[in-house]
Amino acid sequence: MGDGGETFGFLSIIEARKVAQERGLDIVEVAPEANPPVCKLMDMGKHKYKQKKRLQEQKRHQHTVELKEIWLRPRIDQHDLNVKLNKAKNFLKQGFRVAMTMRFRAREILHKEIGKNILEEVGETLKEFGKIDSEMKSEARKMQIIIAPNRVVKGGGNSPS
């Protein structure tokens, strides 16, 4: 097969090399398991260049979702919790995933149920802005839930809204 799509039929290796050399192209085997194997005449450097550019273009249009973390404490006041919830709502509206992390200090670790109740309340409050991506995880002195946005907003940068 030629670079322009024309077919040459059955050629010996010597004839194929001669045709490729005359045209300044490379012989590329496209179907080695076929009987006889199918080869194509193409400019391999140009092909690799186009493939690299296509991958770069795909990467440019790919949207990555960042994770924003908000820290809470078990003895948080209702007003402070509302401020943190508003911040989380804004992050979710912008398309970010939000990790709500409850940190325990000293003897607060003895009352994990208080932190668990607060995180459950947070999950219920943010339900309309996102869905819980990972259930509550507890490790050492931290307890965490991750909330993913319902929809991704294009260009979800740092624009104030």
Secondary structure, DSSP 8 states (H G I E B T S, - for coil): --TTS----S--HHHHHHHHHHHT-EEEEEETTSSS-EEEEE-HHHHHHHHHHHHHHHHHT-----EEEEEE-TT--HHHHHHHHHHHHHHHHTT-EEEEEEE--GGGGGGHHHHHHHHHHHHHHGGGTEEEEEEEEEETTEEEEEEEESS--TT-SS---
